[in-house]
Amino acid sequence: MASPTPFESQIYRSLPEIERADAIVDRISTAIALGLIKVGERLPPEAALSDMFGVGGATLREALGELRERGIVETRRGRSGGSFVVRQPQTQTDAIRDWFLSTSISEIRDIGDEHSAIAATTIRLACERAEPHDFERLQELARALVLARTPEVRASADSRFHIELAVSAQSPRLANAEIRLQEESVQQLWAPLGVALDPETATAEHLELVRAVAQDQPEKAQKLALEHIRRNIFHLIDTKLTLGYSQSIQEPDEARQ
């Protein structure tokens, strides 16, 4: 078996002892939602998955069965068979709404602070280390966002762009940090709650950022990245305030009924 890629090492790393089947379902679903595994892509063979996750065959088959039941994965038989991703996981709107209502403004700002710190270093290293083919790939990923038609696909395209930018910095730790940050906030960013983000604006910002990195302009690129993150954090805070206001109006009405 070939050595796993950095993405595969993050997705298929060993699991904790408890609820392993559920953890596999969550890990793979999250990777698909972030664009790390694409629709149409074949998952590694079951034996390889069992080895990477550190689970037995029965546990893995239970997890794959759950993914099939959710309509996320389809298993095909034959020489060219295997388990294939057939669609994005559905956005759990209620869970995202609960996240906004339970997460404080200071906690949202803290996500932005951490993301800004990670992005600043990522941009500097990308200017130094990125290869020409990285820029072509990043431009392609940036344009994928404006072509996306659903919140789930927009979130996937957005996160994949930022993760690939971190990968171009050639630092596995920064890439893993970016994956964690995207997992924490990208679904909330594109959720159909409050005023929607404009995919065309986000795409234009991504393309401008790629040009600055390709032209080895770290200060300009860092400024663009920090402005982009600041806008996203303002959007999250605005959505939280909108949902909080809506809930505060509904509660007295429900109490009177």
N, C-alpha and C positions, 0 to 999 in steps of 0.2 A: 504493500500500500504506500502511495506517495505521501510525503510529509504534508501535513495540513497547512493551508494558507493562514495568514494572520486572522482573517475573518473566521475561518473554520475553527481555529484554536479558541476564539472568543465564544463562538456560538455553541460548540460541541464539547466544552470543557466539562470535567467531572462534576457530578451533582452531589448535593448533600444526601444523607442517608434516608430522610423522610420524604414521602410523597414524590417519589422520583418520576413516576409517569406524568403526574400533573406538572412537574417542573420541566420535563421534556416538552410537553405541549406548550407551556408558556414561553420557553426559550426559543423554540422554532417559530411560534406565532409572532413573537416580538421581532425576531430577525427578519421575517417576511415584511412586517409592518415598517421596519426601518430601511427596507430595500437591500439588506445584506444578502437575502435570498430572493431571487426574482421569480415572478409568476412564469411558469413554464420550465423552471429549473428542476433537475432531478436531485433528490437528496442522496447523500452517500449510501452505499449498500448497508443493509441491516447489520451485518457483522461488524462493519466499520463503525457504524453509529453506536452499537452496543459497547464497543471497545472505547470509543472516545468519551461517551457519557459515563462509562464505568458501571453499566447496568447489565442485567441478564436479558436474554432474548424475549422472555415473557413480558417483562416491564416495557421494553421497547415496543413490542407489538401492541400492548395496551395503549401506549401513547399514540402510535400511528393510527390505531383504530379510532381514537378520539378525534384526531385531526381529520380523518376521513369523514367521520360523522358530522363534523362542523363544515364540511365541504371545502376545506382548505387544501387537502392533499388527496390525490388519487393514486391508487396502486395498480400498476399494469403488469401483466404477466408476459413471459416470453423472453427471448434473447435480448431485446432492447427495452425490457421492462424495468420496473423499479417504482419508487414512490416519487411522484411529481407534484410540485406546487401548482394548483389550478386557479386559486384566487386569493386576494388579500383578505386577512381577517377583518370582520366587520368592526367598525369603531363602536366601542361601548359608551354611548353618549351619556347614560346615567352615571357611569363610573367617572367619566371626565367631569361632569357637572359636580359631582361630590368632591372631586379633587379641587376644583376652583373654590368651592364653598368652605372646604376644610383647610386650605393652604393660605397662610397669611400673606399680605403684601410684602412684608419683610423677607419671608421665605422665597417668594418669587424673585425679589430683587437679588437675593443671595445666589439663586441659580444663575442670574445674569452676571453677577460678579465673578463667579467661578468660570462661566463660559467665556467671559472676556479675557480672563487670565490665560486660559487654555488657548484661546484663539490667537492672542498676541504672540505667544511662543510658536504655535503652529505656523502662523504666517511667516515669521522670521525664518524658520527652518525650511519651509516650502520654497521661499525665494532662493535659498542656498542649495537645496538638494533636489528639487523637482526636475524631472526629465521632460523633454519636449512632448513625448506621448502622453504625459500626465495632463498637460494643458488641453490637448485635444479631447481627452476623456472628460475632463471637468467641464469643458464647453458643451459637450454632448449631454452631460448630466444636468447642467443648468437649464438647457432648452427643454429637457424632459418635463420640468415643472410646469411650464406654461401649456404644455400639451395634455397634462393630466386633467381629468374631468370629474373626479370625486375627491372628497376630503381625504380618504384613505390613500389614494394614489398620490395626491399632492404631498401628504406627510412623508410617504416613502421616498418620493423624488427629492424632497427638500433634505431629509436626513442623509440620504445616500450622497448627495453633493458634499455636505459638510464632512462626512466620514471619509470620503475619498480625498478631500483636501487635506485632512489630517494624515491619511496614509501617504500622501505625496511628500510629507515632511520626514518620512522614513523614521518615525519614532513610534514603536509599538505601544508604549505607555500613553503617549498623547492620543493615538488612535483609539485605544481602549477607553480613555477618559471622554473622548468625543462621543463614542458609542453610548456610554452611560448617560451623558447629558442629553443626547437625542432621545434616548429611551424615556427619560424623565419628563420631557416637555414637548416633543414635536407633535404628538397626537393632540395635545391640548391646543397647540398653536393653530392647527388647521381644522379643529372641530367645528361643526356647524352650530356654534353658539355665539350670540352677539353679532358684531359686525365682522364680516369675513375678510381675511387677508386677500390682497390682490396678487394673484400668481404672476402677472406681468411685471409688477414692480419688483417682486422678489427675484424673478428671473433676470431682470436688468441689473439688479444689485449683484447677483452671483456672477454674471458675465463681466461686469466692471472689475470685480474682485479678481477674477482669473486673469484679466489683462494686466492688472497691476503686478500680480505675482510673476506672470510670464515676462514682464519687462523689468523684473528685479527691482521693484520699488516698494521695499518693505514698509516704509513709513506710511505711504499712501494706502497700501493694502491693509495695514493694521487699522488705520483710521476708518476705512470702508467696512471692515469686519466688525469693529466696535459699534459703529453707527447701525449696522444691520442688526446686531444683537440687542442694542438699546431699543430699536423700533419693535422688535419681537417681544421684549419684556414689557414695554408700554402696552402692547396689544394684549398680553396675558393679564396685566393688571386691569385694563379697561374691561375685559371680559369678566373678570372676577367681580368688579364693581357693578357691572350690569346685572349679572346673575344674583348678586347679593341684594340689590335694590328690588329686583323682581320677586325674590323670596320674601323680603320684608313687607311687600304689598299683599302677597298671597296669604301670609300667616294670619293677619287680622280678619281677612275675609273668611278663612276657614274656621276661625274661632267663633265667628258670629253664626255660622251655619248649624 
